[in-house]
Amino acid sequence: MNYHKYIDIDVINGRGTRCTLFVAGCEHKCPGCYNKSTWRAHSGHPFTEQIVEQIIHDLKDTRIKRRGLSLSGGDPLFPSNCPAIYSLCKAVKKACPDKDIWLWTGYMLEKLNQTQREILKHIDVLVDGPFKQELADAALEFRGSSNQRILEAPFG
Ligand code: SF4
């Protein structure tokens, strides 16, 4: 997996103060996408064990308390991202069980395959669905268009 950006203190993507990772790779090609540069899976930088350690270190920081980790992109559930995202979520939940994980995907919950569903077992909030320009609404919290849903675990 590659990633584009890691923000160690973020108050925009999800509730509370968070760490946010934007990964590379997305096949949805939504018209009006705000992050086209992330579509190619090989764009950005290699996601290494060092970044995992940095994220866990930041989540454990007691000076600036983070509520959790946000995973966006690109699409964290892009098929070739799934192994690294699965390992990351498991590692974060093991090291920081009190932190929540939010994940944004262009797939609909109902269309996720078994590999993608395994990741859901280790996250708390899923924001699902493609961005639809005709349903775009800047007043929406944590999503770009009204078809997208903010779903909380358990996901069923
Ligand atoms: S799912 Fe997100 S990153 Fe992918 S094309 Fe749609 S808006 Fe862009």
Backbone and ligand atoms as CSV (ligand in chain L), in Angstrom:
chain,resi,resn,atom,element,x,y,z
A,1,MET,N,N,0.853,-1.204,0.000
A,1,MET,CA,C,0.000,0.000,0.000
A,1,MET,C,C,0.879,1.242,0.000
A,2,ASN,N,N,0.406,2.258,-0.676
A,2,ASN,CA,C,1.051,3.565,-0.618
A,2,ASN,C,C,0.125,4.550,0.089
A,3,TYR,N,N,0.691,5.632,0.583
A,3,TYR,CA,C,-0.145,6.660,1.204
A,3,TYR,C,C,0.278,8.022,0.675
A,4,HIS,N,N,-0.633,8.996,0.793
A,4,HIS,CA,C,-0.326,10.344,0.313
A,4,HIS,C,C,0.067,11.271,1.437
A,5,LYS,N,N,-0.696,11.188,2.547
A,5,LYS,CA,C,-0.446,12.151,3.614
A,5,LYS,C,C,-0.802,11.558,4.962
A,6,TYR,N,N,-0.001,11.887,5.969
A,6,TYR,CA,C,-0.349,11.537,7.342
A,6,TYR,C,C,-0.401,12.830,8.148
A,7,ILE,N,N,-1.550,13.072,8.809
A,7,ILE,CA,C,-1.706,14.279,9.631
A,7,ILE,C,C,-1.752,13.834,11.087
A,8,ASP,N,N,-0.810,14.269,11.887
A,8,ASP,CA,C,-0.751,13.769,13.271
A,8,ASP,C,C,-1.728,14.465,14.211
A,9,ILE,N,N,-2.199,15.654,13.840
A,9,ILE,CA,C,-3.229,16.333,14.640
A,9,ILE,C,C,-4.275,16.880,13.673
A,10,ASP,N,N,-5.480,16.323,13.735
A,10,ASP,CA,C,-6.519,16.671,12.760
A,10,ASP,C,C,-7.852,16.821,13.494
A,11,VAL,N,N,-8.567,17.901,13.237
A,11,VAL,CA,C,-9.872,18.085,13.903
A,11,VAL,C,C,-11.013,18.152,12.881
A,12,ILE,N,N,-10.724,17.751,11.633
A,12,ILE,CA,C,-11.738,17.861,10.574
A,12,ILE,C,C,-12.346,16.510,10.224
A,13,ASN,N,N,-11.518,15.489,10.131
A,13,ASN,CA,C,-11.978,14.183,9.628
A,13,ASN,C,C,-12.401,13.261,10.772
A,14,GLY,N,N,-13.648,13.403,11.210
A,14,GLY,CA,C,-14.155,12.586,12.315
A,14,GLY,C,C,-14.265,13.393,13.592
A,15,ARG,N,N,-14.862,12.756,14.619
A,15,ARG,CA,C,-15.119,13.473,15.877
A,15,ARG,C,C,-13.867,13.557,16.742
A,16,GLY,N,N,-13.661,14.737,17.321
A,16,GLY,CA,C,-12.550,14.924,18.248
A,16,GLY,C,C,-11.232,15.175,17.530
A,17,THR,N,N,-10.178,15.249,18.317
A,17,THR,CA,C,-8.826,15.421,17.769
A,17,THR,C,C,-8.304,14.051,17.359
A,18,ARG,N,N,-7.762,13.956,16.133
A,18,ARG,CA,C,-7.464,12.650,15.583
A,18,ARG,C,C,-6.130,12.633,14.835
A,19,CYS,N,N,-5.678,11.414,14.538
A,19,CYS,CA,C,-4.607,11.208,13.567
A,19,CYS,C,C,-5.302,10.760,12.280
A,20,THR,N,N,-4.860,11.251,11.137
A,20,THR,CA,C,-5.534,10.908,9.878
A,20,THR,C,C,-4.527,10.474,8.824
A,21,LEU,N,N,-4.857,9.364,8.168
A,21,LEU,CA,C,-4.007,8.826,7.102
A,21,LEU,C,C,-4.786,8.815,5.789
A,22,PHE,N,N,-4.217,9.422,4.756
A,22,PHE,CA,C,-4.809,9.402,3.411
A,22,PHE,C,C,-4.004,8.420,2.565
A,23,VAL,N,N,-4.662,7.341,2.139
A,23,VAL,CA,C,-3.952,6.310,1.389
A,23,VAL,C,C,-4.115,6.524,-0.120
A,24,ALA,N,N,-3.277,5.849,-0.895
A,24,ALA,CA,C,-3.370,5.887,-2.364
A,24,ALA,C,C,-4.237,4.730,-2.841
A,25,GLY,N,N,-4.854,4.901,-4.014
A,25,GLY,CA,C,-5.618,3.828,-4.623
A,25,GLY,C,C,-7.114,4.021,-4.483
A,26,CYS,N,N,-7.794,4.203,-5.632
A,26,CYS,CA,C,-9.258,4.315,-5.625
A,26,CYS,C,C,-9.749,4.020,-7.027
A,27,GLU,N,N,-10.778,3.163,-7.132
A,27,GLU,CA,C,-11.289,2.793,-8.451
A,27,GLU,C,C,-12.657,3.408,-8.750
A,28,HIS,N,N,-13.167,4.272,-7.866
A,28,HIS,CA,C,-14.538,4.767,-8.040
A,28,HIS,C,C,-14.652,5.883,-9.071
A,29,LYS,N,N,-13.594,6.682,-9.184
A,29,LYS,CA,C,-13.573,7.760,-10.189
A,29,LYS,C,C,-14.833,8.638,-10.137
A,30,CYS,N,N,-15.209,9.060,-8.954
A,30,CYS,CA,C,-16.398,9.905,-8.795
A,30,CYS,C,C,-16.187,11.243,-9.518
A,31,PRO,N,N,-17.132,11.661,-10.379
A,31,PRO,CA,C,-17.028,13.006,-10.958
A,31,PRO,C,C,-17.019,14.041,-9.829
A,32,GLY,N,N,-16.090,14.989,-9.905
A,32,GLY,CA,C,-16.004,16.023,-8.864
A,32,GLY,C,C,-15.155,15.609,-7.677
A,33,CYS,N,N,-14.478,14.472,-7.766
A,33,CYS,CA,C,-13.613,14.004,-6.673
A,33,CYS,C,C,-12.628,15.104,-6.282
A,34,TYR,N,N,-12.483,15.312,-4.987
A,34,TYR,CA,C,-11.617,16.355,-4.457
A,34,TYR,C,C,-10.165,15.868,-4.335
A,35,ASN,N,N,-9.934,14.593,-4.622
A,35,ASN,CA,C,-8.622,14.025,-4.320
A,35,ASN,C,C,-8.132,13.095,-5.432
A,36,LYS,N,N,-8.263,13.567,-6.671
A,36,LYS,CA,C,-7.922,12.738,-7.833
A,36,LYS,C,C,-6.486,12.225,-7.818
A,37,SER,N,N,-5.617,12.988,-7.223
A,37,SER,CA,C,-4.197,12.606,-7.236
A,37,SER,C,C,-3.962,11.293,-6.492
A,38,THR,N,N,-4.943,10.846,-5.706
A,38,THR,CA,C,-4.766,9.603,-4.934
A,38,THR,C,C,-5.261,8.369,-5.686
A,39,TRP,N,N,-5.852,8.528,-6.850
A,39,TRP,CA,C,-6.485,7.389,-7.532
A,39,TRP,C,C,-5.488,6.278,-7.851
A,40,ARG,N,N,-4.310,6.630,-8.335
A,40,ARG,CA,C,-3.330,5.602,-8.722
A,40,ARG,C,C,-2.741,4.941,-7.480
A,41,ALA,N,N,-2.822,3.620,-7.436
A,41,ALA,CA,C,-2.372,2.890,-6.245
A,41,ALA,C,C,-0.881,3.074,-5.978
A,42,HIS,N,N,-0.112,3.354,-7.049
A,42,HIS,CA,C,1.342,3.487,-6.868
A,42,HIS,C,C,1.785,4.933,-6.685
A,43,SER,N,N,0.819,5.849,-6.550
A,43,SER,CA,C,1.197,7.238,-6.281
A,43,SER,C,C,1.526,7.387,-4.788
A,44,GLY,N,N,2.134,8.491,-4.444
A,44,GLY,CA,C,2.451,8.730,-3.034
A,44,GLY,C,C,3.701,8.012,-2.576
A,45,HIS,N,N,3.697,7.603,-1.324
A,45,HIS,CA,C,4.884,7.021,-0.697
A,45,HIS,C,C,4.567,5.634,-0.134
A,46,PRO,N,N,5.554,4.752,-0.064
A,46,PRO,CA,C,5.303,3.435,0.518
A,46,PRO,C,C,4.888,3.552,1.990
A,47,PHE,N,N,3.890,2.781,2.343
A,47,PHE,CA,C,3.422,2.745,3.734
A,47,PHE,C,C,4.249,1.700,4.478
A,48,THR,N,N,5.031,2.147,5.434
A,48,THR,CA,C,5.994,1.252,6.102
A,48,THR,C,C,5.613,0.996,7.561
A,49,GLU,N,N,6.317,0.060,8.153
A,49,GLU,CA,C,6.119,-0.253,9.576
A,49,GLU,C,C,6.422,0.974,10.434
A,50,GLN,N,N,7.332,1.808,9.947
A,50,GLN,CA,C,7.661,3.040,10.699
A,50,GLN,C,C,6.453,3.955,10.834
A,51,ILE,N,N,5.639,4.011,9.777
A,51,ILE,CA,C,4.437,4.863,9.851
A,51,ILE,C,C,3.439,4.273,10.850
A,52,VAL,N,N,3.318,2.939,10.847
A,52,VAL,CA,C,2.440,2.284,11.831
A,52,VAL,C,C,2.900,2.664,13.241
A,53,GLU,N,N,4.201,2.579,13.476
A,53,GLU,CA,C,4.740,2.905,14.800
A,53,GLU,C,C,4.501,4.381,15.142
A,54,GLN,N,N,4.644,5.237,14.136
A,54,GLN,CA,C,4.414,6.673,14.367
A,54,GLN,C,C,2.958,6.927,14.756
A,55,ILE,N,N,2.025,6.281,14.053
A,55,ILE,CA,C,0.590,6.459,14.340
A,55,ILE,C,C,0.290,6.013,15.773
A,56,ILE,N,N,0.791,4.854,16.152
A,56,ILE,CA,C,0.530,4.338,17.503
A,56,ILE,C,C,1.174,5.250,18.552
A,57,HIS,N,N,2.363,5.707,18.266
A,57,HIS,CA,C,3.037,6.655,19.167
A,57,HIS,C,C,2.186,7.915,19.346
A,58,ASP,N,N,1.665,8.454,18.251
A,58,ASP,CA,C,0.855,9.683,18.328
A,58,ASP,C,C,-0.459,9.429,19.064
A,59,LEU,N,N,-1.064,8.272,18.836
A,59,LEU,CA,C,-2.333,7.963,19.517
A,59,LEU,C,C,-2.132,7.818,21.026
A,60,LYS,N,N,-0.912,7.442,21.421
A,60,LYS,CA,C,-0.621,7.265,22.848
A,60,LYS,C,C,-0.129,8.552,23.507
A,61,ASP,N,N,0.075,9.575,22.734
A,61,ASP,CA,C,0.585,10.848,23.240
A,61,ASP,C,C,-0.384,11.420,24.287
A,62,THR,N,N,0.101,11.629,25.489
A,62,THR,CA,C,-0.787,12.136,26.544
A,62,THR,C,C,-0.816,13.664,26.602
A,63,ARG,N,N,0.110,14.325,25.907
A,63,ARG,CA,C,0.123,15.796,25.920
A,63,ARG,C,C,-0.976,16.346,25.018
A,64,ILE,N,N,-1.106,15.730,23.823
A,64,ILE,CA,C,-2.196,16.104,22.909
A,64,ILE,C,C,-3.033,14.848,22.729
A,65,LYS,N,N,-4.133,14.783,23.452
A,65,LYS,CA,C,-4.913,13.560,23.484
A,65,LYS,C,C,-5.724,13.405,22.193
A,66,ARG,N,N,-5.513,12.284,21.489
A,66,ARG,CA,C,-6.298,12.004,20.289
A,66,ARG,C,C,-7.423,11.043,20.636
A,67,ARG,N,N,-8.578,11.286,20.006
A,67,ARG,CA,C,-9.717,10.384,20.211
A,67,ARG,C,C,-9.580,9.122,19.366
A,68,GLY,N,N,-8.877,9.226,18.235
A,68,GLY,CA,C,-8.731,8.028,17.412
A,68,GLY,C,C,-8.032,8.300,16.100
A,69,LEU,N,N,-8.162,7.310,15.211
A,69,LEU,CA,C,-7.495,7.325,13.904
A,69,LEU,C,C,-8.551,7.392,12.803
A,70,SER,N,N,-8.317,8.230,11.807
A,70,SER,CA,C,-9.192,8.309,10.636
A,70,SER,C,C,-8.436,7.806,9.413
A,71,LEU,N,N,-9.098,6.953,8.617
A,71,LEU,CA,C,-8.494,6.381,7.410
A,71,LEU,C,C,-9.284,6.833,6.208
A,72,SER,N,N,-8.619,7.587,5.308
A,72,SER,CA,C,-9.304,8.132,4.149
A,72,SER,C,C,-8.388,7.994,2.941
A,73,GLY,N,N,-8.711,8.679,1.847
A,73,GLY,CA,C,-7.849,8.521,0.682
A,73,GLY,C,C,-8.271,9.456,-0.439
A,74,GLY,N,N,-8.263,8.782,-1.691
A,74,GLY,CA,C,-8.153,7.370,-1.977
A,74,GLY,C,C,-9.223,6.548,-1.264
A,75,ASP,N,N,-9.048,5.260,-1.302
A,75,ASP,CA,C,-10.000,4.372,-0.637
A,75,ASP,C,C,-9.226,3.317,0.166
A,76,PRO,N,N,-9.368,3.359,1.492
A,76,PRO,CA,C,-8.671,2.355,2.315
A,76,PRO,C,C,-9.105,0.926,1.985
A,77,LEU,N,N,-10.316,0.765,1.417
A,77,LEU,CA,C,-10.793,-0.584,1.084
A,77,LEU,C,C,-10.539,-0.955,-0.383
A,78,PHE,N,N,-9.760,-0.146,-1.114
A,78,PHE,CA,C,-9.285,-0.529,-2.448
A,78,PHE,C,C,-8.612,-1.894,-2.286
A,79,PRO,N,N,-8.940,-2.886,-3.161
A,79,PRO,CA,C,-8.518,-4.263,-2.890
A,79,PRO,C,C,-7.062,-4.438,-2.461
A,80,SER,N,N,-6.124,-3.805,-3.149
A,80,SER,CA,C,-4.720,-4.044,-2.776
A,80,SER,C,C,-4.320,-3.344,-1.474
A,81,ASN,N,N,-5.185,-2.475,-0.944
A,81,ASN,CA,C,-4.887,-1.826,0.342
A,81,ASN,C,C,-5.328,-2.675,1.529
A,82,CYS,N,N,-6.221,-3.630,1.282
A,82,CYS,CA,C,-6.869,-4.324,2.400
A,82,CYS,C,C,-5.898,-5.017,3.362
A,83,PRO,N,N,-4.873,-5.730,2.887
A,83,PRO,CA,C,-3.978,-6.380,3.856
A,83,PRO,C,C,-3.303,-5.388,4.802
A,84,ALA,N,N,-2.799,-4.274,4.269
A,84,ALA,CA,C,-2.104,-3.294,5.119
A,84,ALA,C,C,-3.087,-2.588,6.050
A,85,ILE,N,N,-4.282,-2.289,5.572
A,85,ILE,CA,C,-5.280,-1.615,6.419
A,85,ILE,C,C,-5.745,-2.553,7.534
A,86,TYR,N,N,-5.923,-3.815,7.191
A,86,TYR,CA,C,-6.313,-4.818,8.199
A,86,TYR,C,C,-5.251,-4.884,9.309
A,87,SER,N,N,-3.989,-4.998,8.914
A,87,SER,CA,C,-2.897,-5.073,9.906
A,87,SER,C,C,-2.819,-3.799,10.738
A,88,LEU,N,N,-2.979,-2.660,10.093
A,88,LEU,CA,C,-2.916,-1.383,10.814
A,88,LEU,C,C,-4.034,-1.299,11.850
A,89,CYS,N,N,-5.254,-1.622,11.444
A,89,CYS,CA,C,-6.395,-1.523,12.374
A,89,CYS,C,C,-6.210,-2.477,13.553
A,90,LYS,N,N,-5.735,-3.678,13.260
A,90,LYS,CA,C,-5.516,-4.647,14.339
A,90,LYS,C,C,-4.435,-4.148,15.299
A,91,ALA,N,N,-3.361,-3.621,14.753
A,91,ALA,CA,C,-2.257,-3.127,15.586
A,91,ALA,C,C,-2.709,-1.947,16.446
A,92,VAL,N,N,-3.499,-1.049,15.866
A,92,VAL,CA,C,-3.977,0.124,16.619
A,92,VAL,C,C,-4.913,-0.315,17.736
A,93,LYS,N,N,-5.822,-1.223,17.445
A,93,LYS,CA,C,-6.774,-1.672,18.471
A,93,LYS,C,C,-6.068,-2.441,19.591
A,94,LYS,N,N,-5.003,-3.146,19.228
A,94,LYS,CA,C,-4.251,-3.890,20.253
A,94,LYS,C,C,-3.472,-2.921,21.154
A,95,ALA,N,N,-2.826,-1.946,20.538
A,95,ALA,CA,C,-1.984,-1.016,21.300
A,95,ALA,C,C,-2.801,0.069,22.005
A,96,CYS,N,N,-3.926,0.457,21.402
A,96,CYS,CA,C,-4.723,1.581,21.926
A,96,CYS,C,C,-6.207,1.209,21.900
A,97,PRO,N,N,-6.628,0.289,22.751
A,97,PRO,CA,C,-8.018,-0.181,22.686
A,97,PRO,C,C,-9.053,0.902,22.988
A,98,ASP,N,N,-8.627,1.994,23.600
A,98,ASP,CA,C,-9.582,3.066,23.933
A,98,ASP,C,C,-9.771,4.066,22.792
A,99,LYS,N,N,-9.048,3.904,21.690
A,99,LYS,CA,C,-9.166,4.844,20.562
A,99,LYS,C,C,-10.125,4.290,19.506
A,100,ASP,N,N,-10.873,5.185,18.856
A,100,ASP,CA,C,-11.782,4.708,17.809
A,100,ASP,C,C,-11.146,4.871,16.418
A,101,ILE,N,N,-11.640,4.081,15.477
A,101,ILE,CA,C,-11.142,4.143,14.093
A,101,ILE,C,C,-12.319,4.450,13.170
A,102,TRP,N,N,-12.170,5.513,12.399
A,102,TRP,CA,C,-13.146,5.876,11.357
A,102,TRP,C,C,-12.523,5.524,10.005
A,103,LEU,N,N,-13.361,5.063,9.080
A,103,LEU,CA,C,-12.860,4.697,7.747
A,103,LEU,C,C,-13.840,5.195,6.681
A,104,TRP,N,N,-13.304,5.904,5.694
A,104,TRP,CA,C,-14.107,6.406,4.565
A,104,TRP,C,C,-13.864,5.507,3.354
A,105,THR,N,N,-14.959,5.072,2.716
A,105,THR,CA,C,-14.810,4.260,1.518
A,105,THR,C,C,-15.845,4.673,0.473
A,106,GLY,N,N,-15.497,4.480,-0.780
A,106,GLY,CA,C,-16.449,4.747,-1.862
A,106,GLY,C,C,-17.372,3.565,-2.120
A,107,TYR,N,N,-17.094,2.417,-1.498
A,107,TYR,CA,C,-17.975,1.250,-1.655
A,107,TYR,C,C,-19.163,1.392,-0.701
A,108,MET,N,N,-20.282,0.764,-1.070
A,108,MET,CA,C,-21.436,0.678,-0.172
A,108,MET,C,C,-21.221,-0.507,0.760
A,109,LEU,N,N,-21.638,-0.363,1.997
A,109,LEU,CA,C,-21.492,-1.451,2.982
A,109,LEU,C,C,-22.001,-2.780,2.412
A,110,GLU,N,N,-23.147,-2.747,1.773
A,110,GLU,CA,C,-23.781,-3.987,1.294
A,110,GLU,C,C,-22.974,-4.669,0.188
A,111,LYS,N,N,-22.065,-3.919,-0.457
A,111,LYS,CA,C,-21.307,-4.482,-1.589
A,111,LYS,C,C,-19.906,-4.945,-1.188
A,112,LEU,N,N,-19.577,-4.851,0.080
A,112,LEU,CA,C,-18.209,-5.207,0.487
A,112,LEU,C,C,-17.999,-6.712,0.410
A,113,ASN,N,N,-16.806,-7.124,-0.033
A,113,ASN,CA,C,-16.493,-8.558,-0.077
A,113,ASN,C,C,-15.987,-9.026,1.295
A,114,GLN,N,N,-15.701,-10.305,1.397
A,114,GLN,CA,C,-15.327,-10.881,2.694
A,114,GLN,C,C,-14.047,-10.261,3.255
A,115,THR,N,N,-13.074,-10.027,2.374
A,115,THR,CA,C,-11.800,-9.427,2.821
A,115,THR,C,C,-12.039,-8.032,3.394
A,116,GLN,N,N,-12.849,-7.264,2.711
A,116,GLN,CA,C,-13.151,-5.908,3.193
A,116,GLN,C,C,-13.943,-5.974,4.502
A,117,ARG,N,N,-14.835,-6.928,4.597
A,117,ARG,CA,C,-15.655,-7.074,5.817
A,117,ARG,C,C,-14.821,-7.451,7.039
A,118,GLU,N,N,-13.734,-8.167,6.822
A,118,GLU,CA,C,-12.861,-8.521,7.948
A,118,GLU,C,C,-12.319,-7.254,8.619
A,119,ILE,N,N,-12.061,-6.226,7.811
A,119,ILE,CA,C,-11.545,-4.958,8.351
A,119,ILE,C,C,-12.597,-4.291,9.238
A,120,LEU,N,N,-13.865,-4.431,8.852
A,120,LEU,CA,C,-14.939,-3.782,9.621
A,120,LEU,C,C,-14.976,-4.252,11.070
A,121,LYS,N,N,-14.482,-5.460,11.322
A,121,LYS,CA,C,-14.482,-5.996,12.697
A,121,LYS,C,C,-13.580,-5.177,13.611
A,122,HIS,N,N,-12.689,-4.389,13.021
A,122,HIS,CA,C,-11.704,-3.650,13.818
A,122,HIS,C,C,-11.868,-2.137,13.710
A,123,ILE,N,N,-12.994,-1.685,13.153
A,123,ILE,CA,C,-13.223,-0.235,13.099
A,123,ILE,C,C,-14.540,0.100,13.817
A,124,ASP,N,N,-14.732,1.381,14.062
A,124,ASP,CA,C,-15.895,1.824,14.833
A,124,ASP,C,C,-16.922,2.569,13.994
A,125,VAL,N,N,-16.434,3.327,13.009
A,125,VAL,CA,C,-17.337,4.124,12.171
A,125,VAL,C,C,-16.939,3.963,10.710
A,126,LEU,N,N,-17.929,3.695,9.863
A,126,LEU,CA,C,-17.704,3.572,8.421
A,126,LEU,C,C,-18.510,4.669,7.725
A,127,VAL,N,N,-17.843,5.486,6.920
A,127,VAL,CA,C,-18.561,6.455,6.085
A,127,VAL,C,C,-18.511,5.881,4.685
A,128,ASP,N,N,-19.665,5.481,4.143
A,128,ASP,CA,C,-19.646,4.692,2.907
A,128,ASP,C,C,-20.290,5.403,1.711
A,129,GLY,N,N,-20.010,4.867,0.543
A,129,GLY,CA,C,-20.639,5.327,-0.688
A,129,GLY,C,C,-19.792,6.310,-1.468
A,130,PRO,N,N,-20.000,6.330,-2.793
A,130,PRO,CA,C,-19.240,7.260,-3.642
A,130,PRO,C,C,-19.710,8.699,-3.459
A,131,PHE,N,N,-18.843,9.646,-3.793
A,131,PHE,CA,C,-19.242,11.057,-3.809
A,131,PHE,C,C,-20.098,11.307,-5.040
A,132,LYS,N,N,-21.289,11.884,-4.828
A,132,LYS,CA,C,-22.167,12.208,-5.965
A,132,LYS,C,C,-22.347,13.718,-6.033
A,133,GLN,N,N,-21.835,14.254,-7.148
A,133,GLN,CA,C,-21.819,15.707,-7.319
A,133,GLN,C,C,-23.220,16.321,-7.180
A,134,GLU,N,N,-24.232,15.623,-7.745
A,134,GLU,CA,C,-25.594,16.169,-7.723
A,134,GLU,C,C,-26.178,16.176,-6.316
A,135,LEU,N,N,-25.570,15.425,-5.402
A,135,LEU,CA,C,-26.047,15.379,-4.004
A,135,LEU,C,C,-25.056,16.053,-3.052
A,136,ALA,N,N,-24.110,16.781,-3.622
A,136,ALA,CA,C,-23.079,17.440,-2.799
A,136,ALA,C,C,-23.721,18.499,-1.907
A,137,ASP,N,N,-23.240,18.583,-0.666
A,137,ASP,CA,C,-23.775,19.554,0.283
A,137,ASP,C,C,-22.664,19.914,1.265
A,138,ALA,N,N,-22.177,21.138,1.164
A,138,ALA,CA,C,-21.039,21.560,1.996
A,138,ALA,C,C,-21.405,21.619,3.474
A,139,ALA,N,N,-22.705,21.612,3.788
A,139,ALA,CA,C,-23.121,21.694,5.200
A,139,ALA,C,C,-23.080,20.339,5.895
A,140,LEU,N,N,-22.905,19.259,5.130
A,140,LEU,CA,C,-22.889,17.921,5.735
A,140,LEU,C,C,-21.626,17.721,6.562
A,141,GLU,N,N,-21.783,17.061,7.702
A,141,GLU,CA,C,-20.625,16.777,8.552
A,141,GLU,C,C,-19.953,15.489,8.088
A,142,PHE,N,N,-18.664,15.506,7.895
A,142,PHE,CA,C,-17.842,14.314,7.665
A,142,PHE,C,C,-18.117,13.604,6.343
A,143,ARG,N,N,-18.874,14.180,5.430
A,143,ARG,CA,C,-19.131,13.547,4.132
A,143,ARG,C,C,-19.448,14.634,3.121
A,144,GLY,N,N,-19.253,14.298,1.835
A,144,GLY,CA,C,-19.391,15.304,0.800
A,144,GLY,C,C,-20.759,15.357,0.163
A,145,SER,N,N,-21.475,14.223,0.119
A,145,SER,CA,C,-22.787,14.199,-0.541
A,145,SER,C,C,-23.768,13.381,0.299
A,146,SER,N,N,-25.053,13.681,0.141
A,146,SER,CA,C,-26.067,13.164,1.076
A,146,SER,C,C,-26.346,11.674,0.914
A,147,ASN,N,N,-25.882,11.050,-0.180
A,147,ASN,CA,C,-26.040,9.590,-0.309
A,147,ASN,C,C,-25.091,8.839,0.623
A,148,GLN,N,N,-24.009,9.480,1.021
A,148,GLN,CA,C,-23.018,8.815,1.879
A,148,GLN,C,C,-23.577,8.712,3.306
A,149,ARG,N,N,-23.236,7.591,3.963
A,149,ARG,CA,C,-23.806,7.328,5.289
A,149,ARG,C,C,-22.705,7.233,6.341
A,150,ILE,N,N,-23.032,7.684,7.544
A,150,ILE,CA,C,-22.113,7.516,8.685
A,150,ILE,C,C,-22.680,6.365,9.514
A,151,LEU,N,N,-22.007,5.208,9.430
A,151,LEU,CA,C,-22.516,3.986,10.044
A,151,LEU,C,C,-21.632,3.600,11.226
A,152,GLU,N,N,-22.264,3.176,12.301
A,152,GLU,CA,C,-21.496,2.798,13.498
A,152,GLU,C,C,-21.516,1.294,13.707
A,153,ALA,N,N,-20.425,0.745,14.240
A,153,ALA,CA,C,-20.333,-0.693,14.511
A,153,ALA,C,C,-21.351,-1.073,15.594
A,154,PRO,N,N,-21.883,-2.292,15.567
A,154,PRO,CA,C,-21.591,-3.366,14.609
A,154,PRO,C,C,-22.315,-3.136,13.281
A,155,PHE,N,N,-21.674,-3.566,12.177
A,155,PHE,CA,C,-22.176,-3.209,10.853
A,155,PHE,C,C,-23.163,-4.213,10.255
A,156,GLY,N,N,-23.312,-5.374,10.897
A,156,GLY,CA,C,-24.323,-6.339,10.449
A,156,GLY,C,C,-23.963,-7.071,9.185
L,1,SF4,S1,S,-14.290,7.432,-3.512
L,1,SF4,FE1,FE,-13.413,9.357,-2.759
L,1,SF4,S2,S,-11.280,9.379,-3.510
L,1,SF4,FE2,FE,-12.391,7.812,-4.676
L,1,SF4,S3,S,-13.064,8.869,-6.546
L,1,SF4,FE3,FE,-14.756,8.955,-5.058
L,1,SF4,S4,S,-14.461,10.935,-3.986
L,1,SF4,FE4,FE,-12.532,10.420,-5.027
